[in-house]
Amino acid sequence: MFLQAFRMTARDWRAGQLRFLLVALIVAVAALSSAGFFIDRLRAGLNRDAHQLLGADLVIAGDQQLSTAWREEAARRGLVLADTAVFPSMAQAGEGEAVQSLLASLKAVSPGYPLRGRVKVTTDPEQANENIGTPAPDIPAPGTVWVDVAVLRALNARIGDSIRVGDATFRVAQLVATEPDRGTGFANFAPRVMLRLDELPRTNLVQTGSRITYRLLAAGQGADGRAAVNAYAEWLRGEINAGKARNIRIDTLEEGRPEMRETLERADRFLSLVGLLSAMLAAVAVAMAARRFMLRHLDACAMLRCLGLTQNQVTAIYLIEFLLVGLAGSVIGVLVGFGSHFVLLELLGRLVQADLPPVSVMPALQGLATGMLLLAGFALPPILQLRNVPHNRVIRREQAPPQPMALATYGLGLAAFVVLLLWQAGDLKLALYTALGFVGAFGLFALAGYGGLAALTSLRTSLKHPAWRFAVTSLQRRPGATVVQVVSLALGLMALLVLTIVRDDLMTSWRNATPPDAPNHFVINIQPDQKDEIAARLRAGGALEAPLYPMIRGRLTAVNGKLVTPATYPEGRARNLAEREFNLSTMSELPSQNKLTAGTWFDDAPGSAEASVEEGLAKTLGLKLGDTMRFDIAGSPVEARITSLRKLEWGSMRVNFFVIINPRAMAETPQTWITSFHLPKKAAALGTQLSRDYPNLTVVDVGGVLRQIQSVLDQVIQAVEFLFAFTLASGLLVLYAALMGSQDERTRESGLLRALGATRRQLSRAQMIEFLLVGSLAGLLAATGAAAMGWGLATYQFKFDWVFSPAAWMAGVAVGAVCAAVGGWLGLRNVLRQPPLQTLREA
């Protein structure tokens, strides 16, 4: 049996019967496995690179020296450690009347810092402004410091000059170009002065009551490093929740950097979306290829039955043949995918800062399993119909309707498809949305196809032109095949529209979340009497969109009348938020980058205090609409009722506040002002001028942080663009399969009509009209489905505003009509050129 199956496989290959199925399977597996290989490595690389923004895998921060027991436990678990201490202090340069002073952010670091990423340094101020430098091999040498270029400008100093920090004098050895864990916290806003931790005591700046933030950096090693870090973090949270420490914060990438967390979450969803679209198109392409194979083997199967083979033997032969094709296609596809992911690595070499983690065997196994799963789920139903081909098929061209067993296997195919989506996505919600969207689109497209055929019934009798009557009659003669063609073509076009027009809109919306002109400077501690003057200076200096917001410091003391204590919120992050001072604000209008998700904006009625709370904070602290929050603001209590919840765009780099209270309730509270703005390169000196003219201001350049976010964003977008190319190939295969699915039957009909007297011109026009009708309907359905998919993805998965261009509908109809017309002409052009007798003999 196996030998006979092998002979039939070789014969079908020579006859070209298996080539399309094999190509469809290779492209499908190559698309999925290349995405698997690269996503596996890229996710690990992105996770590693993103952790450079913390300088470690885990950071423990507190306002006092951290426990020795915690260090010993980390060492016992095999973690690498480093220490930092950050606090504001004055730096001075010059002598006598020429002395210059600056409020700087001092950072003392231990050997080994940072554990993730590298500090980049330079001696060229221009390079420092552009965040260009070389990785530092170590921390500052004894007796030296590394400083921001703003320090040199403010102190009128140069590389090699000495500056005083407390009671110690240091030589400026390098300029800090990039600092991986700088962050955007207010403690890091002042210009940086970095020194060795073991030289901090000689400055005599650390005294009782000093406001110092101590950080313990931890990183894992080897294959089990990530698990060791997670286990250590859980152990620490247990220690903190047991009350063994206060004012301790555990920062991970997810908790410590909300702007990067959101970027990476979107990146992960985009990469999952690539796998899902590839899986969807692969399933359709394989199903169409298998159906075409089945239709072309009806006569051969009937001949085998006449020669004495049973139904089970016929089924076994074709199952073995498909198993051989599946194994060959899966192996070749995995190899192609493996090689293709190296091409992607080469394309991204400029963005990938270090070698990605090595390839694991799991994507290869997933690729092989995916190929077999696709074949079993979508090729098995058509093949099982071959076992029911009757003997008299040899002399009577009739095809029995599908048997219940064959129909039941389509349920198996659908289940296999859903399993494939869940496996490829790694995101249950995204996979279910995509599966439901696919099934829903399939059903709606089929209903629309039958509705379109029904609408043509009334038109057929009123059509006078023979070509139009031929076209409409041909469509209605094969309603099942016509609907299958419409649905397949629509699904393929829908995916292609998502990959082109809709993809561009998604990418644009994602980039706009952190656009290149996002604010790169902050100015804080603006006094009320300076507000108008600072605003005028910013406008005159070239700052783009510099809105000023009041900032009010307050501590949460009660919720719904119950005092907030360390025991109120046992969970670490909630307790840290509740124990620290909030940066509150007040304004009459909702900020443009905020969106209300619940409740209504302020009425600002006299005598009432209303609060608008960021939805993430509300979830962490268990707050809801109608709850009351009491804040201690400079010794005065302010109690406000929550009337709305807001969603913030952390990646926008604009000023954001967890809590905003209506203006009437905050009219008597002490306030300073804050602003953020984008400063073009040509106006970079404005920040230094403001620091010099207004010594109380803290002007911060966060361009380096913005560039870090943009770098990760660009890296992922280029990865998605390349992986979409594989999905595009799958989509083209679907289009080809849909157009060629009824080629053989159309060939016979054309030959017969020519034998009965139809001219080539009439048949050519009829075929063109038929394909234009099918393609236009499929294109319209595809554009509608792509719009719905784009809206759903943007709204429920990627969480940004969605604007769909009407051009997609026009493009869908046009592309559908052109693809159908071109495909039909390519498939049937030879039929119209050769004698009818030859066509009928070949058919």
Secondary structure, DSSP 4 states (H G I P E B T S, - for coil): -HHHHHHHHHHHHHTTSSHHHHHHHHHHHHHHHHHHHHHHHHHHHHHHHHHTTTTSSEEEEESSPPPHHHHHHHHHTT-EEEEEEEEEEEEEESSGGG-EEEEEEEEEE-TT--SSS--EEES-HHHHHTT--EE-SSSPPTTEEEE-HHHHHHHT--TT-EEEETTEEEEEEEEEEE-TT--S-GGG-SPEEEEEGGGSGGGT---TT---EEEEEEE--STTHHHHHHHHHHHHHHHHHTTS-SSEEEE-HHHH-HHHHHHHHHHHHHHHHHHHHHHHHHHHHHHHHHHHHHHHTHHHHHHHHHTT--HHHHHHHHHHHHHHHHHHHHHHHHHHHHHHHHHHHHHTTTT--SPPPPPPSHHHHHHHHHHHHHHHHHTHHHHHHHTT--GGGGTS---PPPPHHHHHHHHHHHHHHHHHHHHHHS-HHHHHHHHHHHHHHHHHHHHHHHHHHHHHHHHHTT--SHHHHHHHHHHHHSHHHHHHHHHHHHHHHHHHHIIIIIHHHHHHHHHHHS-TTS--EEEEEE-GGGHHHHHHHHHHTT-B---EEEEEEEEEEEETTEEP-TTT--SHHHHHHHHSEEEEEE-SS--TT-EEEEE------TT--EEEEEHHHHHHHT--TT-EEEEEETTEEEEEEEEEEEE--GGG-S---SEEE-GGGGTTS--EEEEEEB--GGGTHHHHHHHHH-TT-EEEE-HHHHHHHHHHHHHHHHHHHHHHHHHHHHHHHHHHHHHHTTHHHHHHHHHHHHHTT--HHHHHHHHHHHHHHHHHHHHHHHHHHHHHHHHHIIIIIS-S-----THHHHHHHHHHHHHHHHHHHHHHTTTTTS-HHHHHHH-
